[in-house]
Every structure is written in structure tokens, then in C-alpha cells.
């Protein structure tokens, strides 16, 4: 032990081991503040809970000294993730106001000022879309793509929704098409899914091979039960033309005890209805009137679905999935 101590002492004398820097209280305090900002900003950028939890994360970030520009960027990401176009449109003035004062060093998510400018064009496009001004929407969304191509995954869905809405306008699904049951029962027309007093029919396009569909099934069961109380029937259509698919889908339905969540069919002719309705992603929900008119066509998590349902019955509100499956 004494030999080790002598060796260390000799190394200090020779400069091989540098003495510790004297403690600097001011530097230590500054590092603690910086660390607190990093933790608060990371929480803000990753918070995907309730609106209350997100607002708490915003307040925590403010208290920690996170700059307003970074907080605004986090709010933008949160609204995009939630698909809340109404909130996004409301953010346009705040983004436009900071255009001249944007600082790249204060940014939490952008690599260049063009990314910020692209967001402004994107929000202008959404504003135009809300107003029904399709030429202005096309102009602004094209500019957003030009300024920041890597943000295209946020921009593209709005273009697809617009084109789908235009294609659905005037489309009428033939409810007499004969459907093959997935679980049991005899083939019957799709119209047989509607009762005498049914107000609408909600089609649920899905596949057991889709992770997104698997995660959505508990929520769909809750939706089907809720809508049944309001005179709206649900019919799930298996998408995909593979011999083994129906067997696997039937097993999923039985294991998850979903046989009471509406009726379960195979989309006929290798996906005839999916093609008619331009279904590209799974799961997709399509709301039909009793006459086959398309009232909604899109992803399950969009506000537009619940707005369309509320037009049928104002008492309808989005039900919560079982707690263990809630996102």
C-alpha cells in the first residue's frame, strides 16, 4: 500500500496525474440549470399523455427556463402527433410572429431556418383547407415540401385526405353486395348488417397481420358497443387476399372475445370494397348512411370521424378503451 501511495505521489510531482480543479460554485450551479433545462425539454418533446399532462410539461419547461421558441416547436409536434388540425391552424400567428426572430441555436427540432418556414407554409395550407380554398392549399403545401422535404410525412396525409374526400363525394356503395362471414353464419348482403331503425353503418377495415390493427382492436370493441346504443351498426372487413389470412383472423377474433363487436366479414373479390373506398392504410373506418353514401373515410384517431357521428346523434362521444389498452 505504501508503495502505491509513493507511486501516486511521484506521478503528481511529475505531472502524470493532474490535481483536481478547485470547485467552482458558479459553474456547478450553471451546469445544474442546464441539466434541468435538458430534462424538462426532453419531457416536453416526448409527452404523449393527456392534454393536462402536456400542459404540465409545458409549465415545467417554462419553470426550468426552456425558451419560448422550443416550447412552440414542442406544441407543434404534439398537435401533429395527435392529428389535431384545429390546434395547428390556431398556431399560425405564433409561428409567423417568430419568423424574423427565429434562432437556430434555440431550436429543439429544426436543423435549418427553412424547416421553420416550411411549418409556416404548412399551417397556411391547413388554414386554406379549412376554408375550402383548395388552390391556396395546394400552393402552400407545395411550398412547404420545397422548403423542407424531410417533413413530408407530416404534410402528405392532408393531401391524401383531401383527395379521398373529393373521391368520396357522390360515391354510393352498393349495400346489396354479398358478404362472406369470417367467423360463422351464411353469406348475406352487407345491407343485412343494418337493422330496421339503424342510422348508419361503420365499416372497419383491418388485418391480423397489422400491428396497428392489433393495438386498435380493444378500442374498436369499445366503439362498437357505444355506437350500438345509438343505432349505428359496425361491420369489420378483413383486408388481404392470402389463403391463410381468414383462419388467423378468426382466431384473433375468438381469442380477443370480439364476436359481439358487430359482424365480421371478408372483403369480397380480393378487396373490392377497399378499392372502391381507396383504403390504403389499416385500420381504416368508413361511415356509411343507410343508403350507402360515404359520411366519413379515414383513420380512427381523427376528430372528423366523431364530428360525422355527432351529426347523426349529438349524444355520441368517443369512448375510452379498457385501461390496460389505453394509449
Secondary structure, 3 states (H helix, E strand, C coil): CHHHHHHHHHHHHHCCCCCCCCCCHHHHHHHHHHHHHHHHHHHHHHCCCCHHHHHHHHHHHHHHCCCHHHHHHHHHHHHHHHCCHHHHHHCHHHHHHCCCCCCHHHCCCCCCHHHHHHHHHHHHHHHHHHCCCHHHHHHHHHHHHHHCHHHHHHHHHHHHHHHHHHHHCCCECCCCCEEEECCCCCCEEHHHHCCCCCCEEEEEEECCCCHHHHHHHHHHHHHHHHHHCCCEEEEEEECCCCCCHHHHHHHHHHHCCCCCCCEEEECHHHHHHHHHCCCCCCCEEEEEECCCEEEEEECCCCHHHHHHHHHHCCCCCCCCCCHHHCC
